[in-house]
């Protein structure tokens, strides 16, 4: 069983849903980024999505765009992200680690080289926002050869054919984007995502967990989504918390740890 598979088996045994936390690598710098990543793992995040800094994060809102730009200004990028991934893996052998980013840095490095370096760094999976796995299998094939999962994205606009294509390449979990638009927008109605998650489960036979992200900002939001999803992703709210703590001269690791514990308690079941 893969590490992500073990994560979901553990949460099911504990009768709770998985907490997935997104943080941008190297934001605002390498040392601080490592501290907050470790704090997230220590506070109970089951899976951490490590965002790879990229200059044109088209699916992200202002909060994560700003984090990407801070990270790039501080020297962040794919290579430094892999170094952070390795450092987190060394401290936390059981936490799920997903490299979350865009296709360009992977294409520049080369899918085969990237897949090998990701595996060497202890990553479990890759989520590539703008990579079409049903049209180009070079990346997914390279990941599969090294035992890494590929996490596809589905959205409210996804057709039945798109869901089938995503299900064909999905392993680890499927990421359902709860709303149309970019990250950072508040989710105000969970009824629609509930219907879509049920439809995805029906189409996939429930073989792959479905986690829901975008628009989930508070423990209360997470609790509502956890009533129907296999996992809950919190991204922009965590990134913004780190940004504000650093700007105000407070320790972002302490504040993020408290936030993660509050989310974990909210979805405890």
Backbone as a ProteinNet text record, in pm:
[ID]
protein_1_A
[PRIMARY]
XXXXXXXXXXXXXXXXXXXXXXXXXXXXXXXXXXXXXXXXXXXXXXXXXXXXXXXXXXXXXXXXXXXXXXXXXXXXXXXXXXXXXXXXXXXXXXXXXXXXXXXXXXXXXXXXXXXXXXXXXXXXXXXXXXXXXXXXXXXXXXXXXXXXXXXXXXXXXXXXXXXXXXXXXXXXXXXXXXXXXXXXXXXXXXXXXXXXXXXXXXXXXXXXXXXXXXXXXXXXXXXXXXXXXXXXXXXXXXXXXXXXXXXXXXXXXXXXXXXXXXXXXXXXX
[TERTIARY]
84.2	0	87.3	48.1	124.6	107.3	193	183.6	51	5.7	-123.9	-236.7	-225.9	-325.3	-330.1	-213.4	-207	-267.9	-249.5	-309	-461.3	-521.5	-667.7	-716.5	-639.8	-678.1	-676.2	-577.7	-567.4	-685.2	-718.8	-829.7	-962.4	-978.8	-1102.5	-1108.6	-996.2	-994.1	-1023.7	-981.9	-1005.8	-1138.7	-1216.7	-1350.2	-1346.3	-1255	-1245.1	-1202.1	-1197.1	-1157.1	-1014	-949.9	-809.8	-799.6	-702.9	-673.2	-554.1	-578.5	-475.8	-444.1	-318.9	-280.1	-187.9	-217.2	-130.1	-44.5	85	175.6	270.1	301.5	394.1	538.2	614.3	753.9	835.9	923	1020.2	954.7	835.1	767.9	773.3	826.9	890.9	1038.5	1091.9	1231.3	1244.1	1356.8	1371.7	1361.1	1426.4	1427.6	1288.7	1218.9	1084.2	988.8	1001.9	915.2	930.8	1052.7	1073.9	1010.1	1021.9	963.9	811.7	745.8	599.8	554.4	629.4	595.2	604.8	710.2	725.3	616.7	582	476.8	344.2	316	191.4	187.2	297.6	302.7	289.2	358	355.1	218.4	143.2	11.8	-100	-69.8	-169.9	-217.3	-154	-190.6	-158.3	-255.6	-232	-151.2	-180.2	-113.3	-77.8	42.2	83.6	110.2	42.9	71.8	177.6	292.2	402.8	399.1	360.3	346	479.6	496.5	620.1	608.4	695.2	685.3	695.5	606.4	602.5	550.9	603.8	576.4	437.5	368.4	236.5	136	105.4	14.1	-130.4	-175.2	-302.2	-424.7	-415.1	-532	-540.1	-440.7	-433.3	-474.5	-532.4	-573.1	-459	-494.7	-393.2	-302.5	-359.2	-280.5	-167.6	-201.9	-98.4	-8.3	-64	23.1	131.3	91.8	190	293.3	246.7	339.9	440.4	389.9	479.5	585.2	543.9	639	740.5	695.7	791.3	892.2	841.5	930.1	1032.7	986.5	1079.1	1183.2	1139.7	1232.9	1339.1	1301.4	1395	1478.4	1465.6	1546.8	1478.4	1346.7	1273.3	1251.3	1216.7	1192.3	1178.2	1177	1155.3	1267	1391.8	1502.5	1495.1	1471	1460.5	1336.7	1231.1	1111.4	1142.3	1217.2	1255.7	1342.8	1428.2	1510.8	1424.3	1321.3	1231.2	1152.2	1108	1035	1120	1244.8	1335.7	1352.4	1363.2	1381.5	1258.8	1139.3	1017	1008.4	1039.1	1033.2	1128.3	1245.7	1343.2	1287.8	1206	1151.5	1019.1	944.3	809.2	789.4	824.1	818.1	676.5	572.8	438.5	347	383.4	296.1	296.7	179.9	173.5	227.7	308.2	368	336.1	268.6	229.1	297.5	368.6	426.9	318.3	284.9	169.4	220.4	197.2	249.6	199.4	279.4	243.3	343.2	305.1	381	517.6	527.4	649.1	777.4	787.6	912.9	942.8	837.3	857.4	908.9	851.2	894.1	1039.3	1073	1210.5	1309.5	1275.9	1363.7	1361.5	1246.2	1227.9	1147.4	1036.1	950.5	1023.9	1113.6	1184.2	1275.5	1351.5	1442.3	1362.5	1255.7	1171.7	1114.7	1059.8	999.2	1102.6	1222.8	1326.7	1365.5	1380.6	1419.2	1306.6	1182.9	1070.2	1067.9	1090.3	1094.4	1210.5	1325.8	1442.7	1418.3	1335.9	1308.2	1199.8	1142.6	1041.6	900.3	877.6	740.8	657.5	525.8	434.5	355.6	337.6	249.4	278.9	221.1	235.3	96.7	67.5	-52.7	-5.1	-31.9	13.8	-110.1	-132.5	-257.7	-288.3	-188.9	-212.3	-154.1	-144.8	-95.1	-213.1	-230.4	-343.2	-305.1	-329.1	-281.6	-345.1	-464.7	-529.9	-475.7	-395.4	-338.2	-189	-122.4	22.5	56.9	104.5	126.8	272.2	357.5	499.2	522	454.9	474.3	412.5	287.1	221.5	293.9	345.3	419.9	548.8	617.7	741.6	714.4	604.1	569.1	535.4	456.8	416.8	538.1	635.3	754.8	831.1	812.7	885.8	796.4	674.8	586.2	519.9	513.2	449.7	308.1	218.2	80.7	66.6	-35.6	-72.3	-212.1	-224.7	-351.9	-418.3	-528.7	-597.3	-693.4	-718.8	-815.8	-947.5	-1056.8	-1188.6	-1259.3	-1350.4	-1415.4	-1564.8	-1641.2	-1786.4	-1821	-1732	-1759.2	-1713.2	-1655.3	-1604	-1718.1	-1699.7	-1800	-1781.3	-1877.5	-1866.3	-1742	-1712.9	-1594.4	-1466.3	-1466.1	-1349.4	-1331.2	-1441.4	-1433.1	-1376.9	-1422.1	-1372.6	-1224	-1179.6	-1037.8	-953.2	-1003.5	-929.3	-922.3	-1034	-1036.3	-938.2	-916.5	-826.7	-681.8	-643.8	-503.5	-486.9	-596.9	-589	-535	-451	-411	-381.8	-387.5	-371.3	-503.1	-547.8	-680.4	-712.9	-840.3	-885.5	-912.2	-864.8	-885.5	-1003.4	-1112.7	-1228.5	-1223.8	-1221	-1221.8	-1366.3	-1394.6	-1533.4	-1606.9	-1535.5	-1602.6	-1525.8	-1595.1	-1526.7	-1453.5	-1336	-1258.6	-1123.1	-1067.2	-931.8	-931.4	-815.5	-803.3	-826.8	-874.6	-893.1	-1036.2	-1120.9	-1262	-1334.6	-1423.9	-1492.5	-1601.5	-1604.4	-1709.9	-1830.1	-1943.2	-2059	-2169.4	-2163.6	-2271.3	-2209.4	-2223.7	-2162	-2253.9	-2376.6	-2470.3	-2421.9	-2371.7	-2327.6	-2206.2	-2100.8	-1988.3	-2026.3	-2123.5	-2166.3	-2221.7	-2304.3	-2363	-2253.4	-2154.5	-2048.1	-1959.4	-1929.6	-1847.3	-1920.1	-2049	-2127	-2121.9	-2129.6	-2125.9	-1989	-1883.7	-1747.8	-1731.6	-1779.7	-1770.8	-1847.4	-1964.7	-2044	-1970.1	-1905.4	-1836.9	-1709.9	-1646.7	-1519.6	-1537.4	-1660.5	-1684	-1626.4	-1596.2	-1542.6	-1403.2	-1330.2	-1199.6	-1089.3	-1113.3	-1012	-1075.9	-1012.8	-1069.8	-1085.7	-1188.5	-1214.3	-1198.5	-1102.1	-1085.4	-1133.3	-1174.4	-1232.7	-1149.4	-1116.9	-1042	-1099.7	-1041.4	-1081.3	-1194.6	-1172.6	-1277.9	-1297.3	-1213.8	-1230.4	-1132.1	-1184.5	-1099.5	-1098	-1202.3	-1216	-1242.5	-1225.9	-1263.1	-1409.3	-1497	-1638.1	-1658.2	-1589.2	-1595.6	-1549	-1437.1	-1379.6	-1475.5	-1541	-1636	-1749.9	-1801.5	-1913.2	-1871.1	-1753.4	-1707.2	-1672.1	-1622	-1583.9	-1704.3	-1825	-1943.7	-1967.3	-1906.1	-1930.3	-1803.1	-1691.4	-1566.8	-1477.8	-1382.5	-1285.9	-1173.9	-1156.8	-1053.8	-1084.8	-1025.6	-1050.4	-916.3	-909.7	-786.9	-803.1	-707.4	-703.5	-572.4	-582.6	-463.1	-444	-523.2	-502.9	-508	-598.2	-608.5	-478.8	-416.2	-290.1	-176.6	-172.6	-68	-80.1	-205.1	-227.1	-191.5	-219.6	-182.8	-31.7	42.8	189.3	234.1	175	211.2	190	74.1	43	131.4	155.9	240.5	381.2	435.1	569.5	568.9	466.8	459.2	449.3	382.1	363	472.9	571.7	683.4	654.8	546.7	516.3	572.4	573.9	627.4	520.7	537.8	434	418.2	524.4	515.4	420.2	428.6	339.5	194.4	171.2	34.2	-22.3	59.4	10.8	-20.5	65.4	39.5	-95.2	-126.5	-255.4	-371	-354	-458.1	-481.7	-375	-388.7	-458.1	-424	-491.1	-640.6	-676.6	-819	-892.7	-826.9	-887.4	-902.3	-797.3	-799.7	-912	-927.7	-1035.1	-1172.2	-1183.8	-1313.7	-1359.6	-1266.6	-1305.2	-1283.1	-1273.5	-1241.8	-1354.4	-1473.3	-1582.5	-1674.7
-120.1	0	124.6	222.6	346.7	424.8	525	606.5	682.8	734.4	802.4	703.7	584.1	482.1	452.9	447.9	424	540.2	662.6	780.3	766.4	732.1	722.1	598.9	491.8	374.4	409.8	489.2	530.4	620.2	716.4	806.1	730	634.7	555.2	473.7	416.6	336.7	424.1	549.6	643.4	715.8	678.8	735	887.4	934.9	1078.1	1097.7	1222.6	1253.3	1307.1	1296.4	1338.5	1491.4	1544.8	1687.9	1707.4	1782.5	1809.6	1958.9	1991.9	2132.7	2170.8	2286.1	2339.1	2451.7	2449.1	2559.5	2579	2702.5	2731.3	2715	2635.5	2611.4	2739.3	2755.4	2865.9	3001.4	3002.5	3128.6	3151.2	3257.3	3367.6	3342.4	3233.5	3193.8	3046.5	2988.1	2844.7	2800.4	2871.1	2830.1	2840.4	2951.8	2968.2	2866.8	2844.5	2748.5	2609.1	2568.2	2437.1	2431.2	2537.5	2537.4	2523.2	2593.7	2584.5	2451	2396.8	2264.2	2158.9	2166.1	2070.9	2092.8	2219	2248.6	2189	2196.5	2139.2	1988.8	1922.6	1777.4	1741.9	1815.6	1785.2	1813.9	1908.5	1944.1	1852.7	1764.4	1665.6	1666.9	1743.6	1734.8	1593.7	1529.8	1394.4	1397.6	1497.1	1512.3	1660.3	1687.3	1825.1	1839.2	1936.7	1972.9	2082.8	2054.5	2151.5	2222.8	2349.3	2425.6	2464	2432.2	2465.7	2608.6	2700.7	2839	2847.6	2929.2	2947.1	3086.9	3150.9	3292.3	3320.9	3220.2	3243.1	3141	3147	3047.4	3082.2	3043.8	3091	3043.9	2936.1	2887.2	2944.7	3025.6	3073.1	3219	3250.3	3386.2	3469.1	3588.3	3684.5	3631.7	3558.8	3513.7	3420.1	3318.8	3222.4	3281.3	3366.5	3434.7	3514.2	3587.3	3666.9	3576.1	3462	3368	3314.7	3284.9	3237.1	3341.8	3465	3571.1	3594	3585.9	3597.2	3483.4	3364	3247	3259.8	3302	3316.7	3424.9	3534.4	3642.5	3596.8	3498.3	3446.3	3330.8	3301.6	3196.2	3061.8	3059	2933.5	2887.7	2763.2	2702.4	2552.4	2480.9	2336.7	2266.2	2301.7	2234	2255.7	2379.2	2408	2339.5	2328.9	2259.3	2112.3	2050.6	1910.9	1897	1994.8	1991.5	2001.2	2088.3	2099.3	1969.7	1912.7	1785.8	1679.1	1671.2	1573.8	1600.1	1728	1762.3	1725.8	1746	1708	1555.9	1488	1341.3	1282.4	1341.1	1290.6	1295.2	1396.6	1413.4	1338.5	1322.4	1265.3	1155.1	1033.2	923.9	883.8	924.4	876.3	981	1107.4	1210	1199.9	1222.9	1223.1	1353.4	1345.4	1465	1468.2	1573.8	1591.8	1716.2	1703.3	1819.7	1879.9	2007.1	2072.6	2188.8	2184.7	2294.9	2294.6	2355.6	2375.8	2302	2285.4	2198.6	2254.4	2386.1	2442	2398	2412.2	2368.6	2220.1	2138.7	1995.2	1969.3	2038.9	2021.7	2066.6	2177.3	2227	2126	2067.8	1967.7	1837.6	1808.9	1682.1	1587.4	1532.1	1447.7	1329.6	1265.6	1149.4	1191.3	1298.8	1346.3	1394.5	1468.7	1518.6	1404	1304	1191.9	1122.3	1105.1	1038.8	1124.4	1255.7	1343.3	1354.7	1353.8	1358	1232.1	1118.9	993.5	995.2	1041.5	1047.8	1141.5	1246.1	1343.4	1296.6	1179.8	1126.5	1170.9	1229.7	1267.3	1142.1	1157	1045.9	1063.4	1188.4	1214	1350.7	1371	1498.3	1543.7	1671	1734.1	1848.1	1836.7	1937	2002.5	2128.3	2195.9	2195.8	2224	2244.4	2133.3	2013.6	1900	1812.3	1786.1	1705.5	1556.6	1478.5	1339.1	1252.9	1292.8	1212.3	1243	1348	1383.8	1355.9	1351.7	1331	1246.8	1126.6	1034.8	1030.5	1118.5	1110.8	1126.7	1226.5	1248.9	1136.9	1101.5	998.9	865	834.8	708.7	711.8	825.9	838.6	826.4	885.6	876.7	732.9	667.7	530.1	438.6	456.9	371.3	385.7	499.8	523.5	513.3	462.2	439.4	563.6	668.9	792.7	802.5	859.9	878.6	1007.2	1009.1	1130.9	1171.2	1297.4	1346.5	1435.7	1392.3	1477.9	1574.7	1684.9	1783.9	1767	1777.5	1786.5	1908.9	1964.8	2089.9	2080.1	2180.6	2177.1	2167.6	2211.8	2208.4	2078.8	1987.4	1863.3	1778.3	1733.5	1648.6	1503.3	1420.6	1277.5	1218.2	1262.8	1213	1255.8	1377.8	1426.6	1349.3	1321.4	1244.1	1104.5	1045.1	911.6	915.9	1021.4	1033.6	1053.1	1133.3	1155.9	1027.5	957.1	833.4	730.9	734.9	637.1	656	778	803.9	830.3	841.8	880.8	768.8	807.6	718.7	809.8	758.9	844.2	906.4	1006.6	1063.9	1151.4	1188.4	1286.3	1416.3	1526.5	1658.2	1723.7	1745.8	1814.5	1962	2048.4	2193.2	2236.1	2289.4	2307.9	2417.3	2505.3	2617.6	2657.2	2722.4	2774.3	2902.3	2922.4	3040.7	3002	3088.7	3070.2	3043.7	3003.7	2980.8	3111.1	3096.9	3215	3264.4	3214.7	3252.4	3171.7	3234.9	3167.1	3073.1	2950.5	2855.8	2886.6	2919.1	2959.9	2855.4	2759.4	2660.9	2524.1	2432.8	2300.2	2201.8	2242.2	2148.2	2102.8	2198.9	2163	2071.1	2103.9	2010	1872.1	1865.3	1733.7	1650.4	1712.4	1641.4	1593.5	1679.5	1643.3	1532.1	1539.1	1434.8	1300.4	1302.1	1177.4	1123.7	1214.7	1172.2	1113.9	1174.1	1122.4	983.8	968.1	836.2	731.4	770	674.8	637.3	735.7	710.8	628.9	642.4	572.7	447.4	419	302.4	317.5	440.7	465.8	410.7	382.4	318.7	416.9	546.6	647.7	752.4	786.7	889.6	1022.1	1096.4	1228.3	1332.7	1422.4	1531.1	1660.6	1753.5	1878.6	1996.5	2085.1	2205.2	2325.6	2439.4	2572.2	2626.2	2740.3	2810.6	2768.9	2676.2	2627.3	2703.9	2789.6	2882.4	2861.9	2804.2	2797.3	2653.3	2625.6	2493	2459.5	2560.3	2536.4	2494.6	2563	2523.4	2378.8	2346.8	2212.7	2106.9	2139	2043.2	2013.2	2115.1	2094.9	2009.5	2036.9	1961.3	1817.3	1800.3	1665.7	1573.7	1631	1546.8	1460.9	1500.2	1420.8	1387	1454.9	1427.3	1332.8	1269.7	1183.7	1264.2	1385.9	1472.9	1617.1	1706.1	1849.3	1919.6	2004.3	2078.4	2223.9	2270.9	2411.9	2469.1	2575.2	2631.1	2778.5	2862	3006.7	3056	3002.3	3048.2	3021	2905.8	2873	2962	2984.5	3069.1	3211.9	3260.1	3396.8	3409.1	3305.4	3307.9	3324.1	3248.3	3258.6	3398.7	3451	3584.4	3689.5	3686.5	3787.7	3774.4	3650.1	3630	3684.8	3657.1	3706.9	3859.5	3917.5	4063.5	4131.2	4062.8	4121.8	4084.2	4010	3974.1	3860.7	3782.7	3668.1	3540.8	3432.6	3305.9	3235.3	3224.6	3161.3	3011.9	2947.2	2803.6	2776.3	2858.7	2840.5	2865	2972.5	3005.1	2903.8	2857.3	2757.6	2626.4	2589.1	2466.3	2471.2	2584.7	2599.2	2592.1	2653.7	2650.4	2507.5	2435.2	2296.5	2210.3	2229.1	2151.4	2184.2	2310.3	2346.6	2282.5	2274.7	2207.5	2058	2000.8	1856.5	1822.5	1906	1882.5	1893.8	1988.7	2013.3	1896	1821.2	1711.7	1575.9	1578.8	1454.5	1352.2	1397	1302.4	1304.9
0	0	0	-82.7	-87	43.2	60.7	181.7	185.8	69.1	66.5	94.8	41	71.3	219.9	282.2	426.6	504.5	454	519.9	526.1	411.7	408.7	485.8	483.5	563.8	712.4	751.1	891.8	931	845.4	881.5	886.2	794.7	799.4	927.9	968.1	1091.4	1212.8	1205.3	1316.4	1302.5	1199.6	1175.3	1165.6	1085.5	1059.2	914.3	871	734.8	734.1	619.6	609.9	603.2	673.6	666.3	572.8	465.8	365.7	372.2	392.7	405.7	291.6	230.8	124.3	181.3	150.1	181.4	63	33.3	-75.8	-26.4	-97.9	-59.1	-67.2	31.9	33	55	112.5	145.3	295.9	345.2	271.3	242.9	300.2	275.2	310.1	280.8	299.8	444.3	535.1	675.5	737.7	710.3	766	705.4	576.2	508.5	569.4	596	657.4	795.6	873.5	1007.8	1002.5	909.2	905.6	846.3	752.7	700.4	811.8	888.5	999.7	1105	1129.4	1227	1182.4	1052	1000.1	1022.5	995.1	1015.2	1162.3	1245.7	1389.8	1451.6	1391.7	1446.8	1398.3	1303.6	1265.5	1122.1	1034	892.4	842.6	778.6	727.8	599.4	516.2	387	370.4	322.6	296.6	147	87.7	-50.7	-46.9	-105.2	-107.3	-241.7	-237.9	-360.6	-420.7	-548.3	-618.8	-672.6	-630.6	-678	-830	-885.5	-1030.2	-1058.3	-1160.6	-1185.3	-1239.2	-1291.1	-1350.7	-1299.7	-1168.8	-1111.1	-1143.5	-1261.7	-1317.1	-1239.5	-1164.5	-1090.6	-950.4	-914.6	-776.6	-765	-648.6	-619.8	-563.3	-515.8	-474.8	-363.2	-269	-152.9	-196.7	-275	-316	-424.3	-510	-607.2	-535.5	-430.8	-355.4	-288.6	-237.2	-173.9	-276.6	-396	-502.2	-535.6	-544.1	-578.7	-467.5	-341.1	-229.6	-235	-262.9	-267.4	-379.6	-496.1	-609.3	-579.9	-517	-484.2	-384.5	-301.6	-201.6	-255.3	-383.3	-443.2	-455.3	-428.9	-437.5	-581.1	-594.3	-725.3	-706.8	-815.5	-807.2	-730.6	-757.3	-688.6	-537.3	-495.7	-351.7	-290.9	-368.5	-319.8	-291.2	-379.2	-357.1	-233.1	-208.6	-87.2	38.5	34.2	149.1	168.9	58.3	65.6	134.6	95.6	157.6	307.3	344.5	485.8	569.4	512.3	584.9	594.4	482.9	485	589.9	603	700.2	842.2	871.3	1007.2	1025.7	917.2	928.3	824	857.1	759.2	718.8	795	764.7	702.4	706.6	649.9	497.4	436.1	290.5	234.8	130.6	71.3	-78.3	-119.9	-259.9	-313.8	-422.9	-491.2	-578.6	-552.5	-614.4	-698.3	-830.7	-909.8	-1052.4	-1136.7	-1277.3	-1366.3	-1494	-1582.9	-1621.5	-1635	-1692.6	-1621.1	-1488.8	-1423.1	-1443.4	-1451.7	-1472.7	-1613.8	-1709.6	-1849.7	-1865.2	-1800.2	-1809.2	-1750.9	-1636.7	-1575.5	-1655.6	-1716.2	-1786.8	-1699	-1747.5	-1665.1	-1601.3	-1676	-1619.5	-1504.5	-1526.7	-1421	-1301.2	-1328.8	-1219.4	-1136.8	-1204.2	-1132	-1042.5	-1092.7	-1013.3	-892.2	-915.8	-804.8	-701.9	-749.3	-655.6	-569.6	-631.6	-556.1	-456.7	-501.4	-412.8	-294.2	-315.4	-209.2	-113.3	-138.9	-47.8	-76.8	-194.3	-230.8	-255.5	-236.1	-260.5	-388.2	-429	-543.2	-602	-719.6	-789.7	-834.8	-810.2	-863.9	-952.4	-1083.1	-1179.1	-1241.5	-1205.9	-1237.8	-1386.8	-1470	-1612.5	-1698.6	-1643.7	-1720.7	-1763.5	-1893	-1941.5	-1951.1	-1847.4	-1847.7	-1954.2	-2002.2	-2104.7	-2243.6	-2256.3	-2386.3	-2395	-2280.6	-2278.5	-2155.7	-2176.7	-2065.9	-2019.8	-2072.4	-2038.4	-1888.1	-1828.1	-1685.3	-1602.4	-1632.3	-1551	-1561.8	-1678.3	-1693.6	-1612.3	-1614.2	-1537.3	-1387.7	-1342.2	-1199.9	-1161.6	-1246.3	-1216.6	-1204.1	-1290.8	-1286.1	-1155.5	-1089.5	-964.4	-841.1	-862.7	-749.3	-694.2	-774.5	-730.5	-785.7	-705.3	-749.2	-829.6	-916.1	-987.8	-942	-899.6	-845.8	-950.6	-1011.2	-1108.8	-1039.6	-1109.3	-1062.1	-1137.3	-1065.8	-1126.8	-1071.6	-1151.2	-1114.3	-1138.4	-1094.8	-1118.6	-1266.4	-1352.7	-1496.9	-1563.8	-1488.4	-1548.1	-1604.4	-1726.6	-1790.1	-1747.4	-1784	-1753.3	-1819.6	-1941.1	-2010.7	-1937.3	-1886.6	-1813.1	-1682.4	-1614.4	-1490.4	-1519.3	-1628.3	-1664.4	-1696.7	-1768	-1801.8	-1677.1	-1583.4	-1458.3	-1376.5	-1372.1	-1293.5	-1348.5	-1480.8	-1543.4	-1501	-1464.8	-1427.3	-1278	-1204.3	-1064.1	-976.2	-884.1	-775.5	-657.4	-538.8	-421.1	-382.5	-457.2	-440.5	-560.6	-572.2	-670.4	-595.9	-652.3	-591	-661.8	-585.8	-643.4	-604.7	-704.8	-684.4	-660.8	-542.8	-499.3	-572.9	-640.6	-706.3	-831.3	-921.4	-1039.2	-1000.1	-1057	-1022.4	-968.2	-886.3	-837.6	-688.1	-636.4	-493.2	-417.7	-293.7	-210	-205.7	-298.9	-298.4	-192.2	-117.8	-8.3	-60.8	-10	-42.5	46.4	-14	66.7	66.4	-24	-32.8	-60.4	34.1	16.7	-53.9	-83.6	-145.1	-282.6	-362.4	-497	-495.1	-417.3	-413.2	-362.5	-272.2	-222.8	-337.9	-422.7	-537.3	-631.7	-657.6	-751	-693.2	-565.3	-503.6	-511.4	-485.2	-496.3	-639.3	-737.5	-877.9	-914.4	-863.2	-890.5	-828.5	-707.3	-642	-723.3	-771.9	-850.9	-979	-1041	-1168	-1149.8	-1033.8	-1009.3	-926.2	-886.9	-803.7	-664.3	-625.8	-491.4	-470	-579.7	-566.2	-525.7	-550.9	-519.2	-428	-314.5	-226.7	-301.9	-262.9	-322.4	-211.9	-229.7	-133.6	-199.6	-117.1	-167.2	-118.6	-212	-177.9	-247.8	-223	-270.7	-181.1	-123.1	-50.3	92.9	144.2	281.4	369.9	456.1	529	680.4	735.3	880.3	924.3	1054.2	1104.7	1076.3	1083.3	1054.5	908.3	816.5	674.8	658.7	722	709.1	762.6	873.2	932.1	834.9	769.2	675.9	556.1	501.1	384	423.7	544.4	590.1	606	604.5	616.6	493	378.1	256.7	179.1	205.1	132.2	212.8	144.5	214.2	278.7	232.6	289.7	258.2	334.8	321.8	302	197.7	168.9	213.1	291.2	330.6	278.3	196.6	134.7	162.6	96.3	106.1	250.3	331.3	470.3	545.8	519.9	587	537.3	406.5	349.6	402.3	411.4	460.5	608.1	685.6	827.6	843.3	763.5	768.7	728.9	622.7	574.7	683.9	748.7	849.2	972.7	1014	1132.4	1108.5	991.1	958.5	953	890.8	877.3	1013.4	1109.4	1242.2	1340.5	1294	1379.7	1475.1	1447.9	1533.1	1469.5	1547.7	1498	1414.5	1282.6	1199.6	1228.2	1273.5	1299.9	1416	1521.1	1636.6	1596	1521.5	1483	1384.2	1291.5	1196.3	1267.1	1362.9	1437.7	1508.5	1569.9	1639.2	1539.1	1422.2	1318.8	1270.4	1245.8	1198.9	1304.5	1429.6	1535.2	1539.9	1518	1519.1	1401.2	1286.3	1170.8	1197.2	1251.6	1280.7	1379.9	1481	1578.1	1511.6	1416.8	1353.5	1268	1211.1	1121	1186.8	1320	1392.4	1383.3	1341.7	1329.9	1449.8
[MASK]
+++++++++++++++++++++++++++++++++++++++++++++++++++++++++++++++++++++++++++++++++++++++++++++++++++++++++++++++++++++++++++++++++++++++++++++++++++++++++++++++++++++++++++++++++++++++++++++++++++++++++++++++++++++++++++++++++++++++++++++++++++++++++++++++++++++++++++++

